[in-house]
């Protein structure tokens, strides 16, 4: 009797398992029936430009995704429009030279939609950065493709002219986790790495030869306000470098003041540095 019971239980289990597998296969078979979607690769990004009257061109990545997107042999044409939620003003903050973009099948249906950021007449700093919101309103070229209505929000960040690259005499007050302070002095060169973005020549109380990696740390200047975003020590170690307060730029002398910390599991060591421009 027990043997019969075990056989029946085994047959019932196999039946249930087979039913689940068949159902899953049915669901998977239906997955390739949906449409392919034309959209932006990201949902948000930011453009940064110095408000010097020039025009700056940027590209937004676009693509086609979907269950049969790899089978599309035709080029796809997308139409892009400004969403009503956008706070950026056409002709003042941006310009779209063409509302359409063709994604080539030979290029895997990938493309770059150009946006021109305008700076003429912009007085910095702005209280709030304008936001350009774009959406795909139409997609054509294949029977199984649609515009999915996804938007991308683009912060248009206007920076004041910034000229902080140069050689500086540095005085740094270093304070250990235990509260012991010491004063260090050296000379270093700060280089420009982007719009309002710079890299120092040294970081913390070490020399570049002590650490290796990428010497210094990266900081940003936005209209005379300096910030040090979180970053790994010389892009090599897990020690975390981050600003502890906003730094400043002296508008007359060009001297800098920057505060930051370097943290480990044991705690954070702080640095308050004055950079006197040569």
Secondary structure, 3 states (H helix, E strand, C coil): CHHHHHHHHHHHHHHHHHHHHHHHHHHHHHHHHCCEEEEECCCEEEEEEECCCCEEEEEEEEEEECCCHHHCCCCEEEEEEECCCCCCCECCCEECCCCEEEECHHHCCEEEEEEEEECCCCCCCCCCCEEEEEEEEEEECCCCEEECCCEEEEEEEEECCCCCCEEEEEEEEEECCCCCEEEEEEEEEEEEEECCEEECCCCCCCCHHHHCCCCCCEEEEECCEEECCCEEHHHCCCCEEEEEEEEEECCCCCCEEEEEEEEECCEEEEEEEEEEEC
